[in-house]
Amino acid sequence: MKRATLARWLVVAAAALALFAAGCGGGVGSGGTGISPDVAQGTVNGFGSVIVDGDRFDDSQVATFEEDAPGDQTRTEVLLGERVELEADATGALTRLRVDAALLGAVDRVDAPAGFVLLGQAVTINGDATRGPVTQFAGGYTGAASVRAADTVEVHGFIVRSAGGVAIQATRVERRAALPAYLKLTGLASAIDATGFQLGSLRILTASATVLPAGATLAEGQVVSVLAPLASLVGPPGAPAQVDAAQLRIRSAGSAGDEVRISGVIGLFDAASARFDLGGTTVNAVGADIRPDGASLADGLYVQARGTMQRDGSVRAESVRIRDGRSEAEAELKGNVAGLDLATLRFSVRGVAVDASTAEIESCPNGVLAEGQFVAVEGALGATGVIAKSVHCEDEPDGATVERKGTAGSVDAAASRFTLTPRSGAPIAVRWTETTYFKHVTPATLAGQRVEVEGKLVDGVLVAQQVEVESDDD
């Protein structure tokens, strides 16, 4: 795929902000006011808009990026179980969406069934919704038993601190075809000296690293993210010893005064002071509204804390919401049914596999699901998608993100338009924008391709959020 430089990212982000200012949209918390906090970090648990820890954000007019090399922002898509960072302006308009993997490299060893070690970092797998999002597996993996030593793996997850040590609890584990040019590492810095520091069992050398933010000083216990050249990794097979960092990013949930929402598993809980650790950030929950009503905080619970960043880097929480799959759905999807198997009631929505074999099917014509039907799905997270509890058929709402498949033709690159001809029905006019993500295809190679288009219908034109070559499985 094409890469976007940091300068390009700023141009696109500015354009996206302008589009938001001209229209509607923004982060809307479930049951909230429609105005989102400034900064959010969390786990993707659904789509309609993008849903992060149960909160909905309209991502249709903002480009999504990930950083896979120092200063190199690459266009990407958001997937179930990924960890993301969001930023919104004072009106609640989404101005930034970044996918943020914790680790990317080769597996050192497998510690079945609890997890594995990757680049010296302990990774734990979660199958219990009361302890956080159930780990999603992709790239050919079907569960923890699929992972093998030396596999190239991307891990999304969050830091968990406990009396027993530090680990990354995985929210998504995806096998990759080959090792990247730059390894990714995230963790808590320890054993800091003039040459570097320790992340788990891996030594990080910093002599040639660019430190971000510029001028920041590393301190013991801070959350850091490292990008390091693959060639710099040295050590015996299965037990890497050290790596040279090219970029060291000292992480924070936000700046002093920011309204933030962060999520993770409670660690080092102190009931007397109502303080706890959440992914390396101290949360002060004195006087906070604990949800659901009557619930109590404890180590090991997955929560979302909303509050204000303090000068010392802690968060003063206004509310702490326990997300355990009981009071709220673990996963939510809204979109069109694709790849329906009526015999097994398996299909996908927005690229997410859905098993509706035990679900309650509601309001569907003749009580039967159909290919292309717009549905709202609620359910639990399985290892490779959503196990539906309910599937509700609906008319496509105005402004909803929809999917259409067909053959691309009559491509007008100057006007950023093409015609999509489905297997049945009338041709559809499609328009792309600066923020449209092209996956495995470009505007120059569109003509004649079978593609899937995801976007919003505006005055009869499908404004594309993503254009992807149709899978061979479809």
URWOKA-V555918 format. One record per backbone hydrogen bond with DSSP energy under -0.5 kcal/mol. NH is the residue of the N-H (numbers start at 1). CO is the residue of the C=O. E is the energy in kcal/mol with one decimal. If there is no record, write none. Layout:
NH/CO/E  NH/CO/E
This chain:
4/73/-1.6  6/71/-0.8  9/5/-2.4  10/6/-2.1  11/7/-1.9  12/8/-2.6  13/9/-3.0  14/10/-2.3  15/11/-2.2  16/12/-2.7  17/13/-2.3  18/14/-2.2  19/15/-2.2  20/16/-2.2  21/17/-2.4  22/18/-1.6  23/19/-1.2  27/92/-2.6  28/56/-3.7  32/29/-2.8  36/34/-0.6  38/259/-0.8  39/259/-2.1  40/86/-2.1  41/261/-2.4  42/84/-2.0  44/82/-2.7  45/51/-2.2  46/51/-0.9  47/332/-1.5  48/49/-1.8  50/57/-1.9  51/46/-2.5  52/50/-0.5  52/55/-2.9  53/43/-2.2  53/51/-0.5  55/52/-2.0  56/28/-1.8  57/50/-2.4  58/26/-0.9  59/57/-0.9  62/59/-1.1  65/97/-1.8  66/74/-1.9  68/66/-0.7  68/72/-1.2  69/72/-0.7  72/69/-2.6  73/4/-0.9  73/71/-0.7  74/66/-3.2  74/72/-0.6  75/2/-0.6  76/64/-1.9  81/44/-2.3  82/79/-1.9  84/42/-2.4  85/98/-2.5  86/40/-3.0  87/96/-1.8  88/38/-2.7  89/93/-2.2  92/89/-1.8  95/87/-2.9  96/87/-1.5  97/63/-0.6  98/85/-2.6  99/65/-2.8  100/83/-2.8  102/155/-2.1  103/155/-2.0  104/184/-1.9  105/153/-1.9  107/151/-2.3  108/117/-2.6  109/117/-1.4  111/115/-2.1  112/110/-0.5  114/111/-0.7  115/111/-1.7  116/123/-1.9  117/109/-2.8  118/121/-2.3  119/106/-1.0  121/118/-2.1  123/116/-3.1  124/168/-2.5  125/114/-2.9  129/127/-0.6  131/128/-2.2  132/129/-1.0  135/126/-2.6  136/171/-2.1  137/383/-3.0  138/173/-2.1  141/138/-0.8  146/143/-1.8  147/144/-1.2  150/107/-2.4  151/148/-1.8  153/105/-3.1  153/151/-0.6  154/174/-2.7  155/103/-2.8  156/172/-2.8  158/169/-1.6  160/167/-3.0  162/165/-2.3  165/162/-1.5  167/160/-1.8  168/122/-2.7  169/158/-2.5  169/167/-0.6  170/124/-2.8  170/168/-0.7  171/156/-3.3  172/156/-1.7  173/136/-3.1  174/154/-2.4  175/138/-1.9  176/152/-2.9  183/228/-3.3  184/104/-1.7  185/226/-2.0  187/224/-1.9  189/187/-0.5  189/222/-2.5  190/198/-1.6  193/196/-2.7  197/204/-2.1  198/190/-3.4  199/202/-2.8  201/120/-1.9  202/199/-2.3  203/241/-2.3  204/197/-3.3  205/203/-0.6  205/243/-2.9  206/195/-2.4  209/206/-1.5  210/246/-2.2  211/209/-0.6  212/248/-2.9  216/213/-2.2  221/189/-3.1  222/219/-1.8  224/187/-2.6  225/249/-2.3  226/185/-3.1  227/247/-2.1  228/183/-1.9  229/244/-0.6  230/181/-2.7  232/229/-1.6  233/230/-1.7  234/242/-2.3  236/239/-0.6  239/236/-2.2  241/234/-2.3  242/234/-1.9  243/203/-2.1  245/205/-2.9  245/243/-0.6  246/227/-2.8  247/227/-1.9  248/210/-2.9  249/225/-3.0  249/247/-0.5  250/212/-3.1  250/248/-0.6  251/223/-2.9  251/249/-0.7  257/309/-2.5  258/255/-2.5  260/258/-0.6  260/307/-2.9  261/39/-1.5  262/305/-2.2  263/41/-0.6  264/303/-1.9  266/301/-2.8  267/277/-2.0  270/275/-2.8  271/269/-0.6  274/270/-1.5  275/270/-1.3  276/283/-1.9  277/267/-3.3  278/281/-2.7  279/159/-0.6  279/265/-0.5  281/278/-1.3  283/276/-3.1  284/315/-3.0  285/274/-3.0  285/283/-0.7  288/285/-2.0  289/318/-2.6  290/288/-0.7  291/289/-0.5  291/320/-2.7  295/292/-2.1  300/266/-2.7  301/298/-1.5  302/130/-0.6  303/264/-2.8  303/301/-0.5  304/321/-2.4  305/262/-3.0  306/319/-2.7  307/260/-2.2  308/316/-2.0  309/258/-2.4  310/314/-3.0  313/310/-1.9  315/282/-2.5  316/308/-2.6  317/284/-2.3  317/315/-0.9  318/306/-3.4  319/306/-1.9  320/289/-2.5  321/304/-3.0  322/291/-2.8  322/320/-0.6  323/302/-2.5  324/322/-0.7  330/379/-0.7  331/379/-2.0  332/45/-1.5  333/377/-2.4  334/47/-1.6  335/375/-2.0  337/373/-2.3  338/348/-2.0  341/346/-2.4  342/340/-0.6  344/341/-0.5  345/341/-2.2  346/341/-1.1  347/354/-2.0  348/338/-2.5  349/352/-2.0  352/349/-2.0  354/347/-3.4  355/386/-2.5  356/345/-2.8  356/354/-0.7  359/356/-1.2  360/389/-2.3  361/359/-0.6  362/360/-0.6  362/391/-3.2  367/364/-3.0  368/365/-1.8  372/337/-2.4  373/370/-2.0  374/394/-0.5  375/335/-3.0  376/392/-2.3  377/333/-3.2  378/390/-1.9  379/331/-1.9  380/387/-2.5  382/380/-0.5  382/385/-3.2  385/382/-0.6  386/353/-2.8  387/380/-3.0  388/355/-1.8  388/386/-0.8  389/378/-3.0  390/378/-2.0  391/360/-2.7  392/376/-2.7  393/362/-2.9  393/391/-0.6  394/374/-2.6  400/397/-1.8  402/400/-0.5  402/455/-3.2  404/453/-2.4  406/451/-2.0  407/421/-2.5  408/449/-2.8  409/419/-2.5  412/417/-3.2  413/411/-0.6  416/412/-0.7  416/413/-0.5  417/412/-2.0  418/430/-2.2  419/409/-3.4  420/428/-3.2  421/407/-2.5  421/419/-0.6  422/420/-0.7  428/420/-2.9  429/460/-0.5  430/418/-2.9  431/462/-2.4  432/416/-2.4  436/433/-1.3  437/465/-2.3  438/436/-0.6  439/437/-0.6  439/467/-3.0  440/438/-0.6  445/442/-1.2  446/442/-0.6  446/443/-0.7  448/408/-3.4  449/446/-2.6  451/406/-3.0  451/449/-0.7  452/468/-3.3  453/404/-3.2  454/466/-2.7  455/402/-2.3  456/463/-1.9  457/400/-0.5  458/456/-0.6  458/461/-3.3  461/458/-1.9  462/429/-2.9  463/456/-3.2  463/461/-0.9  464/431/-2.8  464/462/-0.8  465/454/-3.8  466/454/-2.1  467/437/-2.5  468/452/-2.5  469/439/-1.5  470/450/-3.0  474/471/-1.3
